[in-house]
Amino acid sequence: MIDTSPVGVVLFDAQGGKPLSINREARRIIDRLRDPDQTPEELLYLISYRRGDGRQLSVAEFPLTRSLTTGETVRGEEIVLQSPDGREVSTIINATPIHSDDGQVVSVVVTLQDLASLQQLEQMRADFLAMVSHELRAPLSSIKGSAATLVQSGVTLDPAAATQFHRIIEEQADHMQDLITDLLDVARIEAGTLAVAPQPVEIGQLIEAARSSLQSLVAGGDMTIDLPPDLPLVMADRRRISQVLVNLLSNAVRHSPDASPIHLSAQTVGVQVEIRVKDEGDGIPEEQLSQLFRKFSQSPAASGGSLPGSGLGLAICKGIVEAHGGRIRAESAGLGRGATFSFTLPATEAPGTPEPVVLPQVVSEIERGTKRRVRILAVDDDPQTLLHVRDALTRAGYEPILTGDPDAVGRLITERRPHLVLLDLMLPEVDGIELLDLVPELRELPVIFLSAYGGDRRIARALEHGADDYIVKPFSPTELVARIHTVLRRWTMSTAAEPNEPFVKDDLVVDFAARRVSLADNPVRLTQLEYRLLVDLCKHAGRVRTHAELLRSAWGPAHPGRSGAVRTVIKQLRRKLGDNADQPSYIFSEPRVGYRMAQPEPLDAIHH
């Protein structure tokens, strides 16, 4: 848990002042200052220190030195660490001495919080407040000026001119109302109270409504729409999803040259429908892609001043899509090479279509909507979160099983047999990701992580270790229920699509019916994520599966979309199967493309 903490933690020996342990975040901070051939101990005596107000510190005044020599506890001091070549890191440092029974200082725990992200957020906040001030002052000035002209001119003003001033007042008041509505939407999203009312609807209807409202904006360009005829209905709040589409389409038009085409398409991805808006315009630098959906963030073009915007539109789109149980992401090959924004919505079966085959332990109650017997285990040390989850699950018809004790998870799974687990990422004593490895019963169930941290790296790490989805706190009851339903449906469909006959290659046997993998008759214990990836490779044995296809198959649309996740799980699979990457027997690499499973032995050879 300490190693995965977002705060740097270093344990120092009081006698020699040497670091005894350094967690991952502390190493990242240290690596920003030290040369490759330097040790952390050497760096300690080479860097200079100064307070946040600019005053230099001597080594004796440094918080660690004070704790080591006097046993003083240091709380929340802002210190700038600077290497001899000018590199520096601003930090908040705490130092706590650990005493022996006789009162001697035996060690010191130092925590370091990198202020870079906080400083960046503070700058974004300041820029945002400046933008809001400007966006409100500009229409107010127009309204005040027009109203003053009407009042002062009285009856002498030409009627046509008076009508124009009234039109200006109305348009600018609408502009202010839109901005205030955006601010209120962001507040609701952050509080997890954004209300959506999903109903079955056709994608084409949503797209047509958005296109109609942007008729004047897209008149000079070319918009192509590609919708397969067999697209299922989606569960969507018409007004809110139209708001998302209008935002994405208007961004695409504004960031593209005149007459540049805009491509809008949709496709079925597992139990969801993915909608894509693609342009051939300005493009987005790779390093900015992960920042786009943050509050206060603006696209490069907008930040340059050519295209004004509040920096709230994409953050609102993210909140709306996630409230529906979907995901939104951006892709771009770089500046000048266009961008693609895609988001997912839960698919629903059209009237009259047969219900899909479901997992034996979940039965058809999931798809029929009678979820009384579907049990959900929630594991979180925060009583308020458990109450929030219990109320949401109960109202949705699920049977909640609640615990704040990580040690009780295995027993509760055995005794209560839940169909899905909601697992807090940061539990006391143990990391939620570690719990996946420590409790073998979790490997047989879909797991959704609950986390107060929404960073891409942390999310990707959770998904790579077997999680099926994640929800960032605070979350609305609508989003929680939508994600549970989507994950259960995805498990249902993936199991129904598994082959009937086992896959056999040399000593490897994958028995799909029993969901059992063995090597030379010895069982191989796999996480659910490893098993799903292996099943996909076996189903397509002899064919190359690209990184994108494996991501979509094993993780669904929840994953941020980096091929490194596939490589990580393939590495784990090879280790458990005893497969050598240099001379593989089962899983073959296709550089920069993906992976291929060896052809299985013929069925008649197996039966003989």
C-alpha positions in Angstrom: 0.0 0.0 0.0 2.9 2.4 0.8 4.6 1.6 -2.4 1.5 2.6 -4.4 0.8 5.7 -2.4 0.6 8.9 -4.4 2.8 10.6 -1.8 6.5 9.9 -1.6 7.6 8.0 1.5 11.2 7.5 2.6 12.4 5.7 5.8 15.8 6.9 7.1 18.1 5.2 9.6 18.7 7.6 12.5 22.3 6.5 13.1 23.8 7.0 9.6 21.1 9.0 7.9 20.8 6.4 5.1 17.5 5.6 3.4 16.2 2.2 4.4 13.3 2.1 2.0 12.0 4.4 -0.7 8.5 4.0 -2.3 7.7 4.4 -6.0 6.6 8.0 -5.8 9.7 9.1 -3.8 11.9 7.4 -6.4 10.2 9.3 -9.2 10.9 12.6 -7.4 14.5 11.6 -6.7 15.0 10.5 -10.3 14.0 14.0 -11.5 17.0 15.4 -9.6 19.8 12.8 -9.6 22.2 11.7 -12.4 22.0 8.1 -13.5 25.3 7.2 -11.6 24.3 8.9 -8.4 22.8 7.1 -5.3 20.1 8.7 -3.3 22.6 9.2 -0.4 25.0 11.1 -2.6 22.2 13.3 -3.9 21.2 14.3 -0.4 24.5 16.1 0.1 24.6 17.7 -3.4 21.2 19.3 -3.6 20.4 22.7 -2.1 17.3 23.5 -0.2 15.1 26.7 0.0 11.8 27.5 1.5 8.8 28.3 -0.6 9.4 32.0 0.0 12.9 31.8 -1.6 15.1 31.8 1.6 18.0 29.3 1.4 18.3 26.6 4.0 21.4 25.2 5.5 21.7 21.4 5.8 21.2 21.8 9.6 17.8 23.6 8.9 16.6 20.9 6.6 13.5 19.0 8.1 15.2 15.6 7.9 18.3 16.9 9.7 16.2 18.4 12.4 14.3 15.2 12.9 17.5 13.1 13.0 19.4 15.3 15.4 16.7 16.7 17.7 13.8 14.3 17.3 11.6 17.1 16.2 8.4 16.4 14.2 8.1 18.5 11.1 4.7 19.2 9.6 3.9 20.6 6.1 7.0 22.6 5.2 7.2 23.8 1.6 10.7 23.0 0.5 12.3 23.4 -3.0 14.9 20.8 -3.8 17.5 21.8 -6.4 20.2 19.8 -8.1 23.6 21.4 -8.9 22.6 21.7 -12.6 19.5 23.7 -11.8 16.8 21.0 -11.9 14.3 21.5 -9.1 11.2 20.0 -7.5 8.8 21.9 -5.2 7.6 19.6 -2.3 5.6 19.6 0.9 7.7 17.7 3.4 6.7 16.0 6.7 9.2 14.3 9.0 8.2 12.0 11.9 10.8 10.4 14.2 10.3 6.9 15.4 11.4 6.3 19.0 12.6 3.2 20.7 11.3 2.1 24.1 14.1 4.1 25.8 13.2 7.3 23.9 16.0 7.2 21.4 15.3 8.1 17.7 15.9 5.0 15.7 14.5 6.1 12.4 12.6 8.9 10.6 9.7 8.6 8.2 9.7 11.4 5.6 6.9 12.1 3.2 7.3 14.2 0.1 4.4 15.5 -1.9 5.3 16.8 -5.4 3.6 20.2 -5.8 4.0 20.2 -9.6 0.4 18.9 -10.3 -1.0 21.1 -7.6 0.8 24.2 -9.1 -0.5 23.2 -12.5 -4.0 22.8 -11.2 -3.8 26.2 -9.4 -2.6 27.8 -12.7 -5.5 26.2 -14.5 -7.9 27.4 -11.9 -6.6 31.0 -12.1 -6.8 30.9 -15.9 -10.4 29.5 -15.6 -11.4 32.3 -13.3 -10.0 34.8 -15.6 -11.9 33.2 -18.5 -15.2 33.1 -16.6 -14.7 36.8 -15.6 -14.1 37.7 -19.3 -16.9 35.5 -20.6 -19.4 37.1 -18.1 -18.1 40.7 -18.5 -18.2 40.6 -22.3 -22.0 39.9 -22.6 -22.7 42.1 -19.6 -21.0 45.0 -21.4 -23.1 44.4 -24.5 -26.3 44.1 -22.5 -25.5 47.2 -20.5 -24.5 49.2 -23.6 -27.6 48.2 -25.5 -29.9 48.9 -22.6 -28.3 52.3 -22.0 -28.8 53.2 -25.6 -32.4 52.2 -25.6 -33.1 54.1 -22.3 -31.3 57.3 -23.4 -32.6 57.4 -26.9 -36.2 57.0 -25.9 -38.7 57.4 -28.8 -36.2 59.0 -31.1 -34.4 55.7 -31.9 -35.2 54.1 -35.2 -37.4 51.0 -34.8 -35.0 48.8 -36.8 -32.0 49.9 -34.6 -34.1 49.3 -31.5 -34.9 45.8 -32.6 -31.2 45.1 -33.2 -30.3 46.3 -29.7 -33.1 44.1 -28.3 -31.7 41.1 -30.3 -28.2 41.8 -28.8 -29.6 41.8 -25.3 -31.4 38.5 -25.9 -28.4 36.8 -27.5 -25.9 37.9 -24.9 -28.3 36.8 -22.1 -28.5 33.4 -23.7 -24.7 33.2 -23.8 -24.5 34.0 -20.1 -27.2 31.4 -19.3 -25.3 28.7 -21.2 -22.1 29.5 -19.3 -23.9 29.4 -15.9 -25.6 26.1 -16.9 -22.2 24.6 -17.7 -20.9 25.7 -14.3 -23.8 24.1 -12.6 -23.4 20.9 -14.6 -19.7 20.7 -13.5 -20.7 21.2 -9.9 -23.3 18.3 -10.2 -20.8 16.0 -11.9 -18.2 16.6 -9.1 -20.8 15.9 -6.5 -22.0 12.8 -8.3 -25.5 14.2 -8.5 -25.8 14.7 -12.3 -29.3 13.4 -13.2 -29.8 11.3 -16.3 -32.9 9.4 -17.4 -31.7 6.7 -19.9 -34.3 5.2 -22.2 -34.0 2.9 -25.3 -33.3 5.1 -28.3 -31.8 4.7 -31.8 -28.4 6.1 -32.4 -29.5 7.6 -35.7 -32.1 9.8 -33.9 -29.5 11.2 -31.5 -27.2 12.0 -34.3 -29.9 13.6 -36.4 -31.0 15.8 -33.5 -27.4 17.0 -32.9 -26.8 17.5 -36.7 -29.9 19.6 -37.0 -29.0 21.9 -34.2 -25.6 22.5 -35.9 -27.0 23.0 -39.4 -25.5 26.5 -39.8 -22.2 25.6 -38.3 -21.6 22.6 -40.6 -23.1 24.2 -43.7 -19.7 25.0 -45.2 -18.2 21.6 -44.5 -18.8 18.0 -45.3 -20.2 15.6 -42.7 -20.3 11.9 -43.5 -22.3 9.5 -41.3 -21.7 5.8 -41.2 -24.2 3.7 -39.2 -24.4 -0.1 -39.7 -28.0 -1.2 -40.2 -27.9 -3.7 -37.4 -27.0 -1.3 -34.6 -28.9 -2.1 -31.4 -30.8 0.5 -29.4 -28.8 2.3 -26.7 -29.8 3.4 -23.2 -29.5 7.1 -23.3 -30.9 10.4 -22.0 -31.8 12.1 -25.3 -31.1 15.6 -24.1 -27.8 14.8 -22.4 -26.3 12.7 -25.2 -27.4 15.2 -27.8 -25.5 17.7 -25.7 -22.4 15.5 -25.9 -22.7 15.1 -29.7 -23.2 18.8 -30.2 -20.1 19.6 -28.2 -17.9 17.0 -30.0 -19.2 18.0 -33.5 -18.9 21.7 -32.9 -15.3 21.2 -31.6 -14.5 19.2 -34.7 -15.9 21.9 -37.0 -14.2 24.7 -35.2 -10.8 23.0 -35.2 -10.9 22.0 -38.9 -10.2 24.1 -42.0 -13.2 25.2 -44.1 -14.8 22.5 -46.1 -12.8 19.8 -44.2 -14.8 16.6 -43.8 -16.1 15.5 -40.4 -16.7 11.7 -40.1 -19.3 10.4 -37.7 -19.7 6.6 -37.2 -20.9 4.0 -34.7 -20.2 0.3 -34.1 -21.1 -2.4 -31.6 -18.4 -3.2 -29.2 -19.4 -6.1 -27.0 -22.4 -5.0 -25.0 -21.9 -1.3 -25.8 -22.1 0.9 -28.8 -19.2 3.1 -29.6 -19.8 6.5 -31.4 -16.8 8.2 -33.1 -16.4 11.8 -34.2 -13.3 12.2 -36.5 -11.9 15.3 -38.0 -8.9 16.2 -40.2 -8.1 19.4 -38.4 -5.6 20.9 -35.9 -4.8 17.6 -34.0 -3.7 17.3 -30.4 -0.2 16.7 -29.0 0.1 13.3 -27.4 1.1 14.7 -24.0 -2.1 16.7 -23.9 -4.5 13.9 -24.6 -4.8 12.7 -21.0 -5.6 16.3 -19.9 -8.4 17.1 -22.3 -11.3 15.9 -20.1 -10.2 17.7 -17.0 -12.1 20.7 -15.7 -10.5 24.0 -16.8 -8.6 22.2 -19.7 -8.8 23.6 -23.2 -7.6 22.3 -26.6 -4.3 23.7 -27.9 -6.2 25.9 -30.4 -8.5 27.3 -27.8 -5.7 28.0 -25.4 -4.0 29.9 -28.2 -6.9 32.4 -28.2 -8.2 31.7 -31.7 -11.2 29.7 -30.5 -12.7 30.9 -27.2 -14.2 28.3 -24.8 -14.8 27.8 -21.2 -12.7 24.7 -20.8 -15.7 22.9 -19.4 -17.3 21.3 -22.5 -15.2 18.1 -22.6 -15.3 17.7 -18.8 -19.1 17.9 -19.0 -19.1 15.4 -21.8 -17.1 13.0 -19.7 -19.4 13.4 -16.8 -22.5 12.8 -18.9 -21.1 9.7 -20.6 -19.8 8.2 -17.4 -23.2 8.8 -15.7 -24.6 6.5 -18.5 -22.0 3.8 -17.6 -19.9 4.6 -20.7 -16.4 5.9 -21.4 -15.1 8.7 -23.5 -11.6 9.1 -24.9 -9.6 11.1 -27.5 -7.0 10.0 -30.1 -4.7 12.0 -32.3 -1.5 11.3 -34.3 -0.3 14.8 -33.4 -0.6 18.5 -34.4 -2.0 19.0 -37.8 -3.1 15.4 -38.1 -6.7 15.5 -36.9 -8.4 14.0 -33.9 -10.9 11.3 -33.1 -13.3 11.5 -30.1 -15.2 8.3 -29.2 -17.6 7.4 -26.4 -19.6 4.3 -25.5 -23.2 3.8 -24.4 -24.8 0.6 -23.0 -26.6 -1.3 -25.8 -30.1 -2.7 -25.2 -31.9 -5.4 -27.1 -34.5 -4.2 -29.6 -38.1 -5.3 -29.0 -38.7 -8.9 -30.2 -35.1 -10.0 -30.3 -34.1 -13.1 -28.4 -32.4 -12.6 -25.0 -28.7 -13.7 -25.0 -27.6 -16.8 -23.2 -26.5 -15.9 -19.6 -24.0 -17.3 -17.1 -25.5 -20.2 -15.1 -24.9 -18.4 -11.8 -26.5 -15.1 -12.9 -29.5 -16.6 -14.8 -31.7 -14.7 -17.1 -32.8 -12.3 -14.4 -30.1 -9.8 -15.4 -31.5 -9.3 -18.9 -35.2 -9.5 -17.8 -34.7 -6.8 -15.2 -35.7 -8.9 -12.2 -32.4 -8.5 -10.3 -33.6 -9.6 -6.9 -31.3 -12.6 -6.7 -28.2 -10.8 -8.2 -25.9 -10.3 -5.2 -23.2 -7.5 -5.2 -20.4 -7.6 -2.6 -19.1 -4.1 -1.8 -15.7 -3.8 0.0 -14.9 -0.3 1.3 -13.5 1.1 4.6 -15.6 4.3 4.3 -19.0 3.8 6.0 -20.5 6.6 4.0 -19.5 5.1 0.7 -21.0 1.7 1.8 -24.3 3.4 2.8 -24.3 5.2 -0.6 -23.7 1.9 -2.4 -26.2 0.0 -0.4 -29.0 2.5 -1.1 -28.2 2.6 -4.8 -28.1 -1.2 -5.1 -31.2 -1.7 -3.1 -33.2 0.8 -5.2 -32.0 -0.9 -8.4 -33.2 -4.3 -7.1 -29.8 -5.9 -6.4 -29.0 -7.6 -3.1 -26.1 -5.7 -1.4 -23.4 -7.5 0.7 -21.3 -5.0 2.6 -18.0 -5.2 4.4 -15.2 -2.8 5.5 -12.9 -5.7 6.3 -10.6 -6.9 3.5 -9.9 -10.1 5.5 -13.6 -11.1 5.2 -13.7 -11.0 1.4 -12.8 -14.6 0.8 -15.2 -15.9 3.4 -18.1 -13.8 2.2 -17.5 -14.9 -1.4 -17.6 -18.6 -0.3 -20.7 -18.1 2.0 -22.8 -15.6 0.1 -21.7 -16.4 -3.5 -22.0 -12.8 -5.0 -22.1 -12.3 -8.7 -19.9 -9.2 -8.8 -17.5 -7.4 -6.4 -17.2 -3.6 -5.9 -13.7 -3.2 -4.4 -12.1 0.0 -3.0 -8.7 0.6 -4.5 -7.1 2.0 -1.3 -8.0 -0.2 1.7 -6.3 -0.1 5.1 -3.4 -2.5 5.4 -3.7 -3.8 1.9 -4.0 -2.3 -1.6 -7.1 -3.4 -3.6 -4.9 -4.6 -6.4 -2.9 -6.7 -3.9 -6.2 -8.1 -2.7 -6.9 -9.5 -6.2 -3.7 -11.6 -5.8 -4.2 -12.5 -2.2 -7.8 -13.7 -2.4 -8.1 -16.5 -5.1 -11.9 -16.4 -4.9 -11.8 -12.9 -6.5 -10.3 -14.4 -9.7 -13.7 -16.1 -10.5 -15.8 -13.0 -10.3 -16.1 -9.7 -12.2 -14.5 -6.8 -10.1 -15.2 -3.1 -10.4 -12.8 -0.8 -8.5 -14.0 2.2 -6.6 -11.3 4.9 -6.3 -10.9 8.5 -5.3 -7.9 8.7 -7.7 -8.7 9.0 -11.4 -5.2 9.1 -12.9 -4.7 7.1 -16.1 -1.7 5.2 -14.7 -3.5 4.0 -11.6 -6.6 3.0 -13.6 -4.5 1.2 -16.2 -2.7 -0.7 -13.5 -5.9 -1.8 -11.8 -7.3 -3.0 -15.2 -4.1 -4.8 -16.1 -4.4 -6.8 -12.8 -7.8 -8.1 -13.6 -10.4 -5.4 -12.8 -13.3 -5.3 -15.2 -14.1 -1.6 -14.8 -13.5 1.3 -12.4 -15.6 4.2 -11.0 -14.1 7.4 -9.7 -15.6 8.8 -6.5 -17.9 10.6 -6.1 -20.3 8.7 -8.4 -24.0 8.9 -9.0 -26.3 5.9 -8.4 -27.1 5.9 -12.1 -23.5 5.4 -13.1 -22.9 2.7 -10.5 -25.9 0.7 -11.6 -25.2 1.2 -15.3 -21.6 0.0 -14.9 -22.6 -3.1 -12.8 -25.2 -4.0 -15.5 -22.7 -3.5 -18.3 -20.0 -5.7 -16.7 -22.5 -8.5 -15.9 -23.8 -8.4 -19.5 -20.2 -8.5 -20.8 -19.4 -11.5 -18.7 -22.6 -13.1 -19.9 -21.9 -12.6 -23.6 -18.2 -13.5 -23.4 -19.0 -16.8 -21.7 -21.8 -17.6 -24.1 -19.3 -17.1 -27.0 -16.7 -19.5 -25.8 -16.1 -22.6 -27.9 -17.6 -26.0 -27.0 -14.6 -28.1 -27.7 -11.4 -27.7 -25.5 -8.3 -26.2 -27.0 -5.3 -28.7 -26.9 -1.8 -27.9 -27.9 1.0 -30.2 -26.6 0.7 -30.1 -22.8 -1.7 -27.1 -22.7 -5.4 -27.8 -22.4 -8.0 -25.1 -22.1 -11.4 -26.6 -21.1 -13.9 -23.9 -21.9 -16.9 -25.7 -20.5 -15.2 -26.2 -17.1 -13.3 -22.9 -17.4 -10.2 -24.8 -16.5 -6.6 -24.4 -17.8 -4.1 -27.2 -17.3 -0.5 -27.8 -18.3 0.7 -31.4 -18.3 -2.4 -32.3 -16.2 -1.5 -29.7 -13.6 -4.0 -26.9 -13.1 -2.9 -23.4 -14.0 -4.3 -20.6 -11.9 -5.2 -17.6 -14.0 -6.8 -14.3 -13.1 -10.1 -13.6 -15.0 -8.2 -11.1 -17.2 -5.5 -13.6 -18.1 -8.2 -16.2 -18.8 -10.2 -13.9 -21.1 -7.1 -13.0 -23.0 -6.1 -16.6 -23.4 -9.6 -17.5 -24.5 -9.5 -14.8 -27.2 -6.2 -16.1 -28.5 -7.4 -19.7 -28.5 -10.6 -18.8 -30.4 -8.6 -17.1 -33.1 -5.7 -19.6 -33.1 -3.4 -19.3 -36.1 -4.5 -15.7 -36.7 -2.8 -12.5 -35.5 -4.8 -10.5 -33.0 -3.8 -6.9 -32.9 -3.3 -5.0 -29.6 -6.5 -3.0 -30.2 -8.5 -6.2 -30.8 -7.2 -7.8 -27.6 -7.8 -4.6 -25.6 -11.4 -4.6 -26.9 -12.0 -8.3 -26.3 -10.4 -8.6 -22.8 -11.0 -5.2 -21.3 -13.9 -3.8 -23.2 -14.2 0.0 -23.6 -13.2 0.6 -20.0 -9.4 0.6 -20.6 -7.6 3.9 -21.5 -6.3 2.1 -24.6 -2.6 1.5 -24.3 -1.0 -1.6 -25.8 1.4 -1.9 -22.8 -1.5 -3.4 -20.9 -1.7 -6.3 -23.4 2.1 -6.8 -23.2 1.9 -7.0 -19.4 -0.8 -9.7 -19.3 0.9 -11.7 -22.1 4.1 -11.6 -20.1 2.2 -13.0 -17.1 0.5 -15.6 -19.2 3.7 -16.8 -20.7 5.3 -17.1 -17.3 2.4 -19.3 -16.0 2.4 -21.4 -19.1 6.1 -21.9 -19.1 6.3 -20.3 -22.6 9.6 -18.7 -23.7 9.1 -15.5 -25.6 12.3 -16.1 -27.6 11.3 -19.6 -28.6 7.5 -19.8 -27.9 5.4 -23.0 -28.1 2.0 -21.3 -27.6 1.9 -17.5 -27.9 3.9 -15.9 -30.7 4.7 -12.2 -31.0 4.1 -10.2 -34.2 6.2 -7.0 -33.6 4.3 -3.8 -33.5 1.1 -5.6 -34.4 0.0 -8.1 -31.8 0.1 -11.8 -30.9 -0.8 -15.1 -32.4 -1.8 -18.4 -30.7 -0.4 -21.6 -32.1 -2.8 -23.9 -34.0 -4.4 -26.5 -31.8 -4.1 -30.2 -32.4 -6.8 -31.8 -34.7 -9.8 -33.0 -32.7 -9.6 -36.6 -34.2 -6.0 -36.8 -33.0 -7.1 -35.8 -29.5 -9.9 -38.3 -29.3 -7.7 -41.2 -30.6 
